[in-house]
Amino acid sequence: MVASESVLAELAPTGTLRAAVNGSNAALVRIDERTGVPSGPSVDMANALAEELGCALSVIKYRSAAAILESANLNEWDIALIAADPSRTDRFAFSPPYAFVTATYLVPAISDARFVADVDVSGRRIATARGAAYTKEIERQAKHATIVYAETPLAAIEKLKAGECDAAAGLRQSLEPAAHIDPAFRTLPDAFSEIPQTIAVLKEKAVSAAFIRSFMENVLRKSAIR
């Protein structure tokens, strides 16, 4: 698939594809503690797209999905590796998903909550990262529990440890290490959401959106053949 001049002009106007990644998404982005260099499926997908375009790649790390969303109109990035969510479709065009991640709860080991359904009861407080796709899902699902917002997934865990809530929401890959480090907490065995991870562009970039959709469909087709 050859990128036209109009695609390159819209998708990589600086000559370098600037890709925003969520540094708090442990399932898809890993940050080397020594060098600070990111790796993982999100970075791999951004690299593949840059190769398809025939341009250099610059990976821009953000501390949360909310930070990526807040920077959308600041011309800091060209694509964002973020979750697709109905609440975001007014601003972004999403590719088909290249991965799915699951979201669940971290709770105190002594909690009587055994499954996700046990968390949504009156009097329980759920800490969750503001702007995260799984937070949007909690907002849709929760009927009885109180939602307590945190700025980052890590901050939600800290609220739980400080006794400011009864459960912390997050991606399983982020919550399980916290439970492993501190046996006073555990993750629930089921999930409240399976979240599609995509390449997103601003909705007005229709040419870029069409190119990325075709690119992802080709990637998925090749993956299915293997």
N, C-alpha and C positions, 0 to 999 in steps of 0.2 A: 504494500500500500504506500503510494508516494504522496507526500504532503505537498499540496499546492502552495503557491505564494500567498494566497489569501489565508490559508490555514496558519502558515508560519507567522504571518503578520499579526494575526489575532491571538495565536496561542503562545508565541514566543517573540514578542515584539522587540525585546532587547537582544535577541540572538541566543539567549540562554533560557531554557525552560526552568522557571522558578516554581518549585513544588513545596507546598505547605504540608507538613506532617505533624501529627499529634504526639508529642513526646510522652504523654501520660498513657497512651494506648499500648500497654505492654505486649498485647497479642500481635501487634503489627509493626511496632517500632521499638528497637532496642538501641540504647545509647551507650557507647563504650565509655566506661567510667574514667579511663585514663586519657583518651583523646577527645571525647565528646562527639565522636563521629557516629551518626545514626546508621542503622542497618535494619533488616527485616523485610517482610512482604510489601509494606507500603513503599519503602525505598526501592525495592526491586522493581515494583510496577512503574514507578516514576522513571527509573533508569531505562526500562524497556520502551516507554513512550518517547523519551528523549532520543533513544537510538532510532526509533521509527521516524522521528522528525528530522534526524540528522543534525541535532544541535547538542550543545553542552547542557549539563544539568546542575542546578543549584538547589540543594535541599535546605529548606528553612524550617527550623524546629520551633514549635509553639508549645506552651505548657499545658494547653487544654484545647478541646474542640471549640469551646466558647471563645477563646482567644483568636482562633482562626476565623470564626464567624465575625467577630468584632473588627477584624482587619480587612474584611472583604473589599471595602471601598477605598482602601489606602494604597492600592497598587503595589503591594508588597509581594504578591505571588500571582502566578498564572493559572495553576491548578491546585486543588486541595484534595488530599487523600482523607476523606471524611465519610461518615455514615450517611446513607440516604435516609431521610425521614420526611413524612408528609408536611411537617411544619416548616421545612426548608425549601419546598419546591417553588415558592414565590420568588426566591432569590437565586437559586442554583439549578443547573441542569446536571443530572447524574448519569454516569455510565452504568451499564449492567454491573452487578457486584462481582468483584474478584475474590471475595472472601466473606465469611460470616463469623461473627464472634458472639459469645453468649454472655448475658449479664445476669448476675445473681446478687445475693446479699451476704455480707459478713455480719455475724451476730456474736454476742458473748457466748462462750461455751456453756454457760449455765442457763441460757435462754430456753424457754419452752417452745420456741419456733423451730420446727423440724423441716418445714417446706416453705416455699415462697408464699403460698396462700395463707400461711400462719402469720405473716408479717402485717398484712393489711387488716388490722383490727383497731378499734377505737383505743386511743391512749398511747399507741405506738408511734414513735417518731423515726422517720427514714431520712438519713443524710445522703445527699446525692449531689453530684457536680452540676452546677448551673450550666445550661446550654448543651449538655451531653445528649446524644440521641437516646440513650437508655433513660435519661431523666424525662424526656418527652413521653416515653412509653409509661413510666411510672405515673406521670400526671394523667395519662389517659386511663390507666388501670385502677389506681388507688381510689377506694371509695370511703375508707374509714380512717386510715393512718394519716398522720400529719407529715408533710414533706418539709425537711429542713435543708436549705440550700447551702452548698459550700462552693468555693471558687474553683477547686480542683478535686479530682478523685482522691488524692492523698489527703487533702483537707477533710474530706468526708470521713475517711478512716480515723483521722485524728479526733474528730468530733465523737466518734463512737468510743474511742479509747478514753476520752475525757468524760464520758458519761452524759454527753449532751444529746444523745439519740439512742435508739434501741437497735438499729440496723444501719449498715452503710452499704449503699448500692455501688456496683462497679462491674467491670469486666472480670470474668473468672480468673483470667491470667494475671490480673493485678491483685485480686483479693487473696488468692491462695497462698502467695508468698507471705503475706501479712499473718495469715493463720498459722503458717509453718513456723514463723519466727516467734510468735506469741501464742502458746497453747491456751491462753485465756479466751481466744476467739476461734471461730470455725466458720467455714462457708457452707451454705445450704446446698444440698445435692442437686436440686433442680434449678431451672432458670426462669426468669420472667420475660426474657426477650432474646430473640436471635436477630442480630443486627447486621444488615447488609453493608459492606464496606465498598466504597466506590471512588472513582475519580470524578471530581466535581469542577465545574467552571461557572462563572457568573452567567445567569440565564440569558443575558443579552448577547452572549457570544455564541450565536447559533451555528456558525461555521465550525467553530472549535468543538462544540457539543456533538455535532454530527460525526466529525472525524474521530473523536474519542470513543463514541459509541461503536463505530465500525472497528476501530482498533481493538476494543475490549471483546467484541464478538469474535474477532479472529483469534485472540488469545485464548478465549474459552473453548472455541472450536478445536484448536490445536491440542489443548489440554485434554479434551474429551477423547481425542483420537489415540493419545498415548496409552 
